[in-house]
Amino acid sequence: MLYLRSIVLNVVWYTTLAMGCVVNSIVGVFSHKATIKVWNYFFIPSLVWSLRHIGGIEVEIRGKEYLKQEGVIYAGKHESALETYILTNYIKKAAFILKKELTYIPIFGWAQYFYGMIPVDRSGGAAAMKNMLRHAKDRIDSGRPVIIFPEGTRKQPGQETSYKPGVAMLYQQLNLPVVPIATNTGLFWKKNSFLRYSGKVIFEFLEPLPVGMDKKQFMNELQNRIEEKCNQLNEETIKNYPYTKFQMYK
C-alpha cells in the first residue's frame, strides 16, 4: 500500500506542479501579480488536497500568532519539497530565496521568475549577496514577506549543519524581525526518496527574533531555536508514528 500510494501521490503532485508552472509561465507574461493569485488560490490548495486525500498526510500549523503577511523575514528548516510549496498556503505572497540553478529549468524556472522568487548564486560571493539583498528589499517594499532556508539546501531529519550568513545580512540590512520555522517534513517526505509516509506534517512558527541583535547572537539564537524545536517535533512524530524513525539521519 505504501508503494502504491506513493506512486499515485507523486504522479498527481508533480503533474499538478507541471500544470501550475505552464499556466503561470503564460499568465506571468501579462501579469506577475496574477501568477501569485493563480498559484496560491488554485494550485497550492490542490496540492494540499492531494496530500491529505491521497497520501494521508495532514498539515498542522502551530504558532499561528506569529504569522504575518508582510514586514517580516521567515527562516526555516528545509527537509523536503513540502516547505517550498505548502508554506505559501499560509504565508500569502511569500518570496522564497532559492539557488539560481533552479531558474535555469525550462518552464519551472520561468514560473519561479514570474512569481517573484529571489535567485542567489551560491558561488557568487559578496556580489551575489548584494544582489539577493536588493531583490529582497524590493519584495519587502512591495508588501511581500521573504522566506529563507539558512542551511542553504535540504537536510535529512536530525542532521544539523552551520547556518549560512545570508540570513544575518537580511536581518541586519532590512531591519526586520525574523520568525523561525521548525518542521518534521523529512520524516514523511524524505530527500531523494519517492516514498511518501502518511501522518501529520507540522510547521511550527516560533517567537520572532527582534531587531537589534548583533550578528553572532542572532545566528546562535536562530539556530538553537530551530534545531531544538525540530528535535522536539521529531521525537513527538516518532512516538506517534514509530515507522518514521527509519527516516532519521544516520
C-alpha positions as CSV (number, residue, x, y, z in Angstrom):
1,M,0.0,0.0,0.0
2,L,2.9,2.4,0.8
3,Y,4.4,2.0,-2.6
4,L,1.1,2.3,-4.5
5,R,0.0,5.4,-2.5
6,S,3.4,7.0,-3.0
7,I,3.4,6.4,-6.8
8,V,-0.1,7.8,-7.1
9,L,0.7,10.8,-5.0
10,N,3.9,11.5,-6.8
11,V,2.1,11.4,-10.2
12,V,-0.7,13.7,-9.0
13,W,1.7,16.0,-7.2
14,Y,4.2,16.5,-10.0
15,T,1.5,16.7,-12.7
16,T,-0.2,19.5,-10.7
17,L,3.2,21.3,-10.3
18,A,3.9,20.9,-14.0
19,M,0.4,22.3,-14.9
20,G,0.9,25.2,-12.5
21,C,4.3,26.1,-14.0
22,V,2.9,26.0,-17.5
23,V,-0.1,28.2,-16.6
24,N,1.9,30.7,-14.6
25,S,4.6,30.9,-17.3
26,I,1.8,32.1,-19.6
27,V,-0.1,34.2,-17.1
28,G,3.2,35.8,-16.0
29,V,3.8,37.3,-19.4
30,F,0.8,39.5,-18.8
31,S,0.7,40.0,-15.0
32,H,3.2,39.0,-12.3
33,K,0.6,39.6,-9.6
34,A,-1.8,37.3,-11.3
35,T,0.6,34.4,-11.0
36,I,0.6,34.7,-7.3
37,K,-3.2,34.5,-7.1
38,V,-3.4,31.6,-9.6
39,W,-0.8,29.7,-7.7
40,N,-2.0,30.4,-4.1
41,Y,-5.7,30.1,-4.7
42,F,-5.8,27.1,-7.1
43,F,-2.7,25.0,-7.5
44,I,-1.4,25.1,-3.8
45,P,-4.9,24.1,-2.4
46,S,-4.9,21.3,-5.0
47,L,-1.5,20.1,-3.7
48,V,-2.7,20.2,-0.1
49,W,-5.8,18.3,-1.0
50,S,-3.8,15.5,-2.7
51,L,-1.5,15.3,0.3
52,R,-4.5,14.7,2.6
53,H,-6.7,12.5,0.5
54,I,-4.2,10.5,-1.5
55,G,-1.1,10.5,0.7
56,G,-2.8,10.5,4.1
57,I,-0.6,13.5,5.0
58,E,-2.3,16.0,7.2
59,V,-0.8,19.5,7.6
60,E,-0.8,21.2,11.1
61,I,0.2,24.8,11.6
62,R,1.4,25.8,15.1
63,G,2.3,29.2,16.3
64,K,-0.2,31.0,14.1
65,E,0.0,34.0,16.4
66,Y,3.4,34.7,14.8
67,L,2.2,34.6,11.2
68,K,2.4,37.9,9.5
69,Q,1.8,38.6,5.8
70,E,4.3,41.4,5.4
71,G,7.1,43.3,7.1
72,V,8.9,40.1,8.2
73,I,11.6,37.6,7.3
74,Y,10.9,33.8,7.8
75,A,13.8,31.5,8.4
76,G,13.1,27.8,8.4
77,K,14.4,24.2,8.3
78,H,14.4,22.7,4.9
79,E,13.9,18.9,4.7
80,S,11.7,18.3,1.7
81,A,9.9,19.8,-1.2
82,L,6.9,20.4,1.0
83,E,8.3,23.6,2.6
84,T,8.7,25.4,-0.8
85,Y,5.0,24.9,-1.7
86,I,2.9,24.3,1.4
87,L,4.1,27.4,3.2
88,T,2.6,29.7,0.6
89,N,-0.8,28.3,1.6
90,Y,-0.4,30.1,4.8
91,I,2.1,32.9,4.1
92,K,0.5,34.6,1.1
93,K,2.7,36.3,-1.4
94,A,5.8,34.9,0.1
95,A,9.0,35.2,-1.9
96,F,11.5,32.4,-1.4
97,I,15.2,32.8,-1.7
98,L,16.4,29.8,-3.9
99,K,19.5,28.7,-5.6
100,K,20.0,30.3,-9.0
101,E,20.3,26.9,-10.8
102,L,16.6,26.2,-10.3
103,T,15.7,29.2,-12.5
104,Y,17.5,27.6,-15.5
105,I,15.0,24.7,-15.7
106,P,12.7,25.4,-18.6
107,I,9.1,26.3,-17.7
108,F,9.7,25.6,-14.0
109,G,12.4,28.4,-13.8
110,W,10.1,30.8,-15.8
111,A,7.3,30.2,-13.3
112,Q,9.7,31.0,-10.4
113,Y,10.7,34.2,-12.1
114,F,7.2,35.4,-12.7
115,Y,6.1,34.5,-9.2
116,G,8.9,36.8,-7.9
117,M,11.3,34.3,-6.3
118,I,14.8,35.5,-5.4
119,P,17.6,33.5,-7.0
120,V,21.0,33.6,-5.5
121,D,24.3,32.4,-6.9
122,R,25.8,30.4,-4.0
123,S,29.3,30.8,-5.5
124,G,29.0,34.4,-6.3
125,G,30.4,35.8,-3.1
126,A,29.7,39.4,-2.0
127,A,28.2,40.4,-5.3
128,A,25.6,37.7,-5.1
129,M,24.7,38.7,-1.5
130,K,24.3,42.3,-2.6
131,N,22.0,41.2,-5.4
132,M,20.0,39.0,-3.1
133,L,19.6,41.9,-0.7
134,R,18.4,44.2,-3.4
135,H,15.7,41.8,-4.6
136,A,14.7,41.0,-1.0
137,K,14.3,44.7,-0.2
138,D,12.2,45.1,-3.4
139,R,9.8,42.3,-2.3
140,I,9.6,43.7,1.2
141,D,8.8,47.2,-0.1
142,S,6.0,45.7,-2.2
143,G,4.4,44.1,0.9
144,R,5.7,40.6,0.5
145,P,7.4,38.6,3.2
146,V,10.7,36.8,2.4
147,I,11.4,33.1,3.3
148,I,15.0,31.8,3.5
149,F,16.4,28.4,4.4
150,P,19.6,29.3,6.4
151,E,21.3,26.0,5.8
152,G,21.1,26.7,2.0
153,T,19.8,23.3,1.0
154,R,17.7,20.4,2.1
155,K,18.9,18.4,5.1
156,Q,17.9,15.0,6.4
157,P,15.8,14.9,9.6
158,G,18.2,15.1,12.6
159,Q,21.0,16.5,10.5
160,E,22.4,19.8,11.7
161,T,24.9,22.0,10.0
162,S,26.1,25.5,10.4
163,Y,23.7,28.2,9.1
164,K,24.9,30.4,6.3
165,P,25.4,34.1,7.0
166,G,22.9,35.3,4.3
167,V,20.1,35.3,6.8
168,A,22.0,37.5,9.2
169,M,22.7,40.0,6.4
170,L,19.0,40.2,5.5
171,Y,18.1,40.6,9.2
172,Q,20.5,43.5,9.8
173,Q,20.2,45.3,6.4
174,L,16.4,45.1,6.2
175,N,16.0,45.8,9.9
176,L,13.1,43.4,10.3
177,P,12.2,40.7,12.8
178,V,12.9,37.1,11.8
179,V,10.4,34.3,12.5
180,P,12.0,30.9,12.9
181,I,10.1,27.9,11.4
182,A,10.6,24.3,12.6
183,T,9.2,21.3,10.8
184,N,9.2,17.5,10.7
185,T,8.5,17.1,6.9
186,G,11.6,15.0,6.3
187,L,10.1,12.1,8.3
188,F,7.2,11.8,5.8
189,W,8.7,13.2,2.5
190,K,12.4,12.3,2.7
191,K,15.0,13.8,0.4
192,N,15.9,11.6,-2.6
193,S,13.2,9.1,-1.9
194,F,9.9,8.6,-3.8
195,L,8.2,7.0,-0.7
196,R,5.6,9.2,1.0
197,Y,4.6,8.2,4.5
198,S,1.2,9.1,6.0
199,G,0.9,11.1,9.2
200,K,0.9,14.6,10.5
201,V,3.3,17.1,8.9
202,I,3.9,20.0,11.3
203,F,5.1,23.6,10.6
204,E,5.7,25.5,13.8
205,F,6.2,29.2,13.8
206,L,8.3,30.4,16.7
207,E,8.6,33.6,18.6
208,P,10.2,36.3,16.4
209,L,13.8,37.4,16.9
210,P,13.6,41.1,17.4
211,V,15.6,43.7,15.5
212,G,18.8,45.0,17.1
213,M,20.7,41.8,17.9
214,D,24.3,41.5,16.9
215,K,25.2,39.0,14.2
216,K,26.7,36.3,16.5
217,Q,23.9,36.5,19.0
218,F,21.3,36.4,16.2
219,M,22.8,33.4,14.4
220,N,23.3,31.4,17.6
221,E,19.7,32.1,18.8
222,L,18.2,31.4,15.4
223,Q,19.9,28.0,15.0
224,N,19.3,27.0,18.6
225,R,15.6,27.7,18.4
226,I,15.0,26.0,15.1
227,E,17.1,22.9,15.9
228,E,15.7,22.5,19.4
229,K,12.2,22.7,18.2
230,C,12.8,20.3,15.2
231,N,14.3,17.8,17.6
232,Q,11.1,18.0,19.7
233,L,8.9,17.6,16.7
234,N,10.9,14.6,15.6
235,E,10.5,13.0,18.9
236,E,6.8,13.7,19.0
237,T,6.4,12.3,15.5
238,I,8.3,9.1,16.1
239,K,6.3,8.5,19.2
240,N,3.0,8.9,17.3
241,Y,4.3,7.2,14.0
242,P,7.0,4.7,15.0
243,Y,7.7,3.8,11.4
244,T,9.1,7.3,10.8
245,K,12.2,6.7,12.9
246,F,13.8,5.0,9.9
247,Q,13.8,8.3,8.1
248,M,16.1,9.9,10.7
249,Y,19.6,10.9,9.5
250,K,22.2,8.2,10.2
